[in-house]
Amino acid sequence: MLNHFILASAGTAGVGMLVYLVIIGLVFYFILIRPQRKEQKRVRMMLSEMQVGDCVVTSGGFYGVLIDIADDTVIVEFGNNKNCRIPMQKSSIVQVEKAEENMPQEEEKETKKDTKKDNK
C-alpha cells in the first residue's frame, strides 16, 4: 500500500514540475521574447519606409538628411555643408523623422506670420 502511495505522489510531483516549467516559459515569452520581436518589427518597418530627404539620427547621435538609399547602405548629409556626405549602414540609423511632416507645419506658421504682418 505504501508503494502505491509513493508512486502516485511521484507522478503528481512530475506533473506539478511540468506545470511550473510551462508557467516560467510563458513568463519569459511575454516579458522577454515578445517585446523584442515587436521592437525588431518596428525597426524593420522604420528602415523600409525611409525616403530621400528624411531627417535621421544615427547611433552615434548625429543628425542628418538622407541623400541616397541603396540596399543596405545610405548616404547621409550632415549639417549645411554639402561636402559632408557620409555613406553608412542602414542598421546605424536609430530614428527617422519624415520630411513631409515638418514642412507643411513650418510653411503654415510662416504664412500665418506673414499674414499677421501684412494686416498690421
FIKOLZA-1660 file (N, C-alpha, C; in steps of 0.1 Angstrom, whole numbers, plus 5000, padded with zeros to 4 digits):
% residues 120
   i   px   py   pz ch aa at
   1 5008 4988 5000  A  M  N
   1 5000 5000 5000  A  M CA
   1 5009 5013 5000  A  M  C
   2 5019 5012 5008  A  L  N
   2 5028 5024 5008  A  L CA
   2 5035 5026 4995  A  L  C
   3 5038 5015 4988  A  N  N
   3 5044 5017 4975  A  N CA
   3 5035 5024 4965  A  N  C
   4 5022 5021 4965  A  H  N
   4 5013 5027 4956  A  H CA
   4 5012 5042 4959  A  H  C
   5 5012 5046 4972  A  F  N
   5 5012 5060 4976  A  F CA
   5 5024 5067 4971  A  F  C
   6 5036 5061 4973  A  I  N
   6 5048 5067 4968  A  I CA
   6 5048 5069 4953  A  I  C
   7 5044 5059 4946  A  L  N
   7 5044 5061 4931  A  L CA
   7 5033 5071 4927  A  L  C
   8 5022 5072 4933  A  A  N
   8 5012 5082 4930  A  A CA
   8 5017 5096 4933  A  A  C
   9 5024 5098 4944  A  S  N
   9 5028 5111 4947  A  S CA
   9 5040 5115 4938  A  S  C
  10 5048 5106 4934  A  A  N
  10 5059 5109 4924  A  A CA
  10 5054 5113 4911  A  A  C
  11 5043 5107 4906  A  G  N
  11 5037 5111 4893  A  G CA
  11 5031 5125 4894  A  G  C
  12 5025 5128 4905  A  T  N
  12 5019 5141 4908  A  T CA
  12 5029 5152 4908  A  T  C
  13 5040 5149 4914  A  A  N
  13 5051 5159 4915  A  A CA
  13 5057 5162 4902  A  A  C
  14 5058 5152 4893  A  G  N
  14 5063 5154 4879  A  G CA
  14 5054 5163 4871  A  G  C
  15 5040 5161 4873  A  V  N
  15 5031 5170 4866  A  V CA
  15 5032 5184 4872  A  V  C
  16 5033 5185 4885  A  G  N
  16 5034 5199 4891  A  G CA
  16 5047 5206 4886  A  G  C
  17 5058 5198 4885  A  M  N
  17 5070 5204 4880  A  M CA
  17 5068 5209 4865  A  M  C
  18 5061 5201 4857  A  L  N
  18 5059 5204 4843  A  L CA
  18 5050 5217 4842  A  L  C
  19 5041 5218 4851  A  V  N
  19 5032 5230 4851  A  V CA
  19 5040 5242 4854  A  V  C
  20 5049 5241 4864  A  Y  N
  20 5058 5253 4868  A  Y CA
  20 5067 5256 4856  A  Y  C
  21 5073 5247 4849  A  L  N
  21 5081 5250 4838  A  L CA
  21 5074 5257 4827  A  L  C
  22 5061 5252 4824  A  V  N
  22 5053 5259 4814  A  V CA
  22 5050 5273 4818  A  V  C
  23 5047 5275 4830  A  I  N
  23 5044 5289 4835  A  I CA
  23 5057 5298 4834  A  I  C
  24 5068 5293 4838  A  I  N
  24 5080 5300 4836  A  I CA
  24 5083 5303 4822  A  I  C
  25 5081 5294 4813  A  G  N
  25 5083 5296 4799  A  G CA
  25 5074 5307 4793  A  G  C
  26 5061 5307 4798  A  L  N
  26 5052 5317 4793  A  L CA
  26 5056 5331 4798  A  L  C
  27 5061 5332 4811  A  V  N
  27 5065 5344 4816  A  V CA
  27 5077 5350 4808  A  V  C
  28 5087 5341 4805  A  F  N
  28 5098 5345 4797  A  F CA
  28 5094 5350 4783  A  F  C
  29 5084 5343 4777  A  Y  N
  29 5079 5347 4764  A  Y CA
  29 5073 5361 4764  A  Y  C
  30 5064 5363 4774  A  F  N
  30 5057 5376 4774  A  F CA
  30 5066 5388 4779  A  F  C
  31 5076 5385 4787  A  I  N
  31 5085 5396 4793  A  I CA
  31 5097 5398 4784  A  I  C
  32 5103 5388 4778  A  L  N
  32 5115 5390 4770  A  L CA
  32 5113 5389 4755  A  L  C
  33 5108 5378 4751  A  I  N
  33 5108 5375 4736  A  I CA
  33 5098 5383 4728  A  I  C
  34 5086 5384 4733  A  R  N
  34 5076 5392 4726  A  R CA
  34 5079 5406 4724  A  R  C
  35 5083 5414 4735  A  P  N
  35 5087 5428 4733  A  P CA
  35 5099 5430 4723  A  P  C
  36 5108 5420 4724  A  Q  N
  36 5120 5422 4715  A  Q CA
  36 5115 5420 4700  A  Q  C
  37 5106 5411 4698  A  R  N
  37 5101 5409 4684  A  R CA
  37 5094 5421 4679  A  R  C
  38 5086 5427 4688  A  K  N
  38 5078 5439 4684  A  K CA
  38 5088 5450 4680  A  K  C
  39 5099 5452 4688  A  E  N
  39 5109 5462 4686  A  E CA
  39 5116 5460 4673  A  E  C
  40 5119 5447 4670  A  Q  N
  40 5126 5444 4657  A  Q CA
  40 5117 5447 4645  A  Q  C
  41 5104 5444 4647  A  K  N
  41 5095 5446 4636  A  K CA
  41 5093 5461 4634  A  K  C
  42 5093 5469 4645  A  R  N
  42 5092 5484 4643  A  R CA
  42 5104 5490 4636  A  R  C
  43 5116 5484 4640  A  V  N
  43 5129 5489 4633  A  V CA
  43 5129 5486 4619  A  V  C
  44 5125 5473 4615  A  R  N
  44 5124 5469 4601  A  R CA
  44 5115 5478 4593  A  R  C
  45 5103 5481 4599  A  M  N
  45 5094 5490 4592  A  M CA
  45 5099 5504 4590  A  M  C
  46 5106 5509 4601  A  M  N
  46 5112 5522 4600  A  M CA
  46 5122 5523 4589  A  M  C
  47 5131 5513 4588  A  L  N
  47 5141 5513 4578  A  L CA
  47 5136 5511 4564  A  L  C
  48 5125 5503 4563  A  S  N
  48 5120 5501 4550  A  S CA
  48 5112 5513 4544  A  S  C
  49 5107 5521 4553  A  E  N
  49 5099 5533 4549  A  E CA
  49 5107 5545 4547  A  E  C
  50 5120 5544 4549  A  M  N
  50 5129 5556 4547  A  M CA
  50 5128 5561 4533  A  M  C
  51 5129 5574 4531  A  Q  N
  51 5129 5580 4518  A  Q CA
  51 5139 5591 4517  A  Q  C
  52 5144 5594 4505  A  V  N
  52 5154 5605 4504  A  V CA
  52 5147 5618 4509  A  V  C
  53 5155 5625 4517  A  G  N
  53 5150 5638 4522  A  G CA
  53 5146 5637 4537  A  G  C
  54 5145 5625 4542  A  D  N
  54 5141 5623 4556  A  D CA
  54 5152 5627 4565  A  D  C
  55 5149 5632 4577  A  C  N
  55 5159 5635 4587  A  C CA
  55 5161 5623 4595  A  C  C
  56 5173 5620 4598  A  V  N
  56 5177 5608 4606  A  V CA
  56 5186 5611 4617  A  V  C
  57 5186 5602 4627  A  V  N
  57 5195 5602 4638  A  V CA
  57 5203 5589 4638  A  V  C
  58 5217 5590 4638  A  T  N
  58 5225 5578 4637  A  T CA
  58 5227 5573 4652  A  T  C
  59 5233 5561 4652  A  S  N
  59 5236 5555 4665  A  S CA
  59 5247 5563 4673  A  S  C
  60 5254 5571 4666  A  G  N
  60 5264 5580 4672  A  G CA
  60 5258 5593 4677  A  G  C
  61 5245 5595 4674  A  G  N
  61 5239 5607 4679  A  G CA
  61 5239 5619 4669  A  G  C
  62 5244 5617 4657  A  F  N
  62 5245 5627 4647  A  F CA
  62 5231 5628 4639  A  F  C
  63 5227 5641 4637  A  Y  N
  63 5215 5644 4629  A  Y CA
  63 5219 5646 4615  A  Y  C
  64 5211 5641 4605  A  G  N
  64 5215 5643 4591  A  G CA
  64 5202 5641 4583  A  G  C
  65 5204 5643 4569  A  V  N
  65 5194 5642 4560  A  V CA
  65 5198 5631 4550  A  V  C
  66 5189 5622 4546  A  L  N
  66 5192 5612 4537  A  L CA
  66 5193 5617 4523  A  L  C
  67 5204 5614 4516  A  I  N
  67 5207 5619 4503  A  I CA
  67 5204 5607 4493  A  I  C
  68 5208 5595 4496  A  D  N
  68 5207 5584 4487  A  D CA
  68 5205 5571 4495  A  D  C
  69 5197 5562 4490  A  I  N
  69 5194 5549 4497  A  I CA
  69 5197 5538 4488  A  I  C
  70 5205 5529 4492  A  A  N
  70 5208 5516 4485  A  A CA
  70 5202 5505 4493  A  A  C
  71 5206 5492 4489  A  D  N
  71 5201 5480 4496  A  D CA
  71 5203 5480 4511  A  D  C
  72 5216 5481 4514  A  D  N
  72 5219 5481 4529  A  D CA
  72 5227 5493 4533  A  D  C
  73 5229 5503 4525  A  T  N
  73 5237 5515 4528  A  T CA
  73 5228 5527 4525  A  T  C
  74 5232 5538 4532  A  V  N
  74 5226 5551 4529  A  V CA
  74 5237 5561 4529  A  V  C
  75 5234 5572 4522  A  I  N
  75 5243 5584 4522  A  I CA
  75 5236 5595 4530  A  I  C
  76 5243 5599 4541  A  V  N
  76 5237 5609 4549  A  V CA
  76 5245 5622 4548  A  V  C
  77 5238 5633 4547  A  E  N
  77 5244 5647 4547  A  E CA
  77 5243 5653 4560  A  E  C
  78 5254 5657 4566  A  F  N
  78 5253 5663 4580  A  F CA
  78 5256 5678 4579  A  F  C
  79 5247 5686 4586  A  G  N
  79 5248 5700 4586  A  G CA
  79 5245 5706 4573  A  G  C
  80 5249 5719 4571  A  N  N
  80 5246 5727 4559  A  N CA
  80 5257 5725 4549  A  N  C
  81 5268 5719 4552  A  N  N
  81 5279 5717 4544  A  N CA
  81 5276 5706 4534  A  N  C
  82 5275 5709 4521  A  K  N
  82 5272 5699 4511  A  K CA
  82 5283 5689 4508  A  K  C
  83 5295 5692 4514  A  N  N
  83 5306 5683 4512  A  N CA
  83 5307 5672 4523  A  N  C
  84 5298 5673 4533  A  C  N
  84 5299 5664 4544  A  C CA
  84 5288 5653 4542  A  C  C
  85 5291 5644 4532  A  R  N
  85 5282 5633 4530  A  R CA
  85 5289 5620 4533  A  R  C
  86 5283 5612 4541  A  I  N
  86 5289 5600 4546  A  I CA
  86 5281 5588 4543  A  I  C
  87 5286 5578 4536  A  P  N
  87 5279 5566 4535  A  P CA
  87 5280 5557 4548  A  P  C
  88 5268 5551 4551  A  M  N
  88 5268 5543 4563  A  M CA
  88 5258 5532 4562  A  M  C
  89 5258 5522 4571  A  Q  N
  89 5249 5511 4571  A  Q CA
  89 5235 5516 4575  A  Q  C
  90 5225 5509 4570  A  K  N
  90 5211 5513 4574  A  K CA
  90 5209 5509 4589  A  K  C
  91 5216 5499 4593  A  S  N
  91 5215 5495 4607  A  S CA
  91 5220 5505 4617  A  S  C
  92 5228 5515 4613  A  S  N
  92 5233 5525 4622  A  S CA
  92 5223 5537 4624  A  S  C
  93 5211 5536 4617  A  I  N
  93 5201 5547 4619  A  I CA
  93 5192 5542 4629  A  I  C
  94 5189 5550 4639  A  V  N
  94 5181 5547 4651  A  V CA
  94 5168 5554 4651  A  V  C
  95 5167 5565 4644  A  Q  N
  95 5154 5572 4644  A  Q CA
  95 5152 5580 4630  A  Q  C
  96 5140 5579 4625  A  V  N
  96 5137 5586 4612  A  V CA
  96 5126 5596 4614  A  V  C
  97 5127 5608 4609  A  E  N
  97 5117 5618 4610  A  E CA
  97 5113 5622 4596  A  E  C
  98 5101 5619 4592  A  K  N
  98 5097 5622 4578  A  K CA
  98 5098 5636 4575  A  K  C
  99 5102 5639 4563  A  A  N
  99 5104 5653 4558  A  A CA
  99 5090 5660 4556  A  A  C
 100 5080 5652 4551  A  E  N
 100 5067 5658 4548  A  E CA
 100 5060 5662 4561  A  E  C
 101 5062 5656 4572  A  E  N
 101 5056 5660 4584  A  E CA
 101 5059 5674 4589  A  E  C
 102 5072 5678 4587  A  N  N
 102 5077 5691 4592  A  N CA
 102 5074 5702 4583  A  N  C
 103 5075 5700 4570  A  M  N
 103 5074 5710 4560  A  M CA
 103 5060 5717 4560  A  M  C
 104 5049 5711 4559  A  P  N
 104 5036 5718 4559  A  P CA
 104 5034 5726 4572  A  P  C
 105 5038 5721 4583  A  Q  N
 105 5036 5729 4596  A  Q CA
 105 5044 5741 4596  A  Q  C
 106 5057 5740 4591  A  E  N
 106 5065 5752 4591  A  E CA
 106 5060 5762 4581  A  E  C
 107 5055 5758 4569  A  E  N
 107 5050 5767 4559  A  E CA
 107 5038 5774 4564  A  E  C
 108 5029 5766 4572  A  E  N
 108 5017 5772 4577  A  E CA
 108 5020 5783 4587  A  E  C
 109 5030 5780 4596  A  K  N
 109 5034 5790 4606  A  K CA
 109 5040 5803 4599  A  K  C
 110 5048 5801 4588  A  E  N
 110 5054 5812 4581  A  E CA
 110 5043 5820 4574  A  E  C
 111 5033 5814 4568  A  T  N
 111 5023 5821 4561  A  T CA
 111 5014 5828 4571  A  T  C
 112 5011 5823 4583  A  K  N
 112 5004 5829 4593  A  K CA
 112 5011 5842 4598  A  K  C
 113 5024 5841 4600  A  K  N
 113 5032 5852 4604  A  K CA
 113 5032 5863 4594  A  K  C
 114 5033 5859 4581  A  D  N
 114 5033 5869 4570  A  D CA
 114 5020 5876 4569  A  D  C
 115 5008 5868 4571  A  T  N
 115 4995 5875 4570  A  T CA
 115 4993 5884 4582  A  T  C
 116 4998 5881 4593  A  K  N
 116 4997 5890 4605  A  K CA
 116 5005 5903 4603  A  K  C
 117 5017 5901 4597  A  K  N
 117 5025 5913 4594  A  K CA
 117 5018 5922 4583  A  K  C
 118 5012 5916 4573  A  D  N
 118 5006 5923 4563  A  D CA
 118 4993 5930 4568  A  D  C
 119 4986 5924 4577  A  N  N
 119 4974 5931 4583  A  N CA
 119 4977 5943 4591  A  N  C
 120 4989 5944 4597  A  K  N
 120 4993 5955 4606  A  K CA
 120 4997 5966 4598  A  K  C
% end
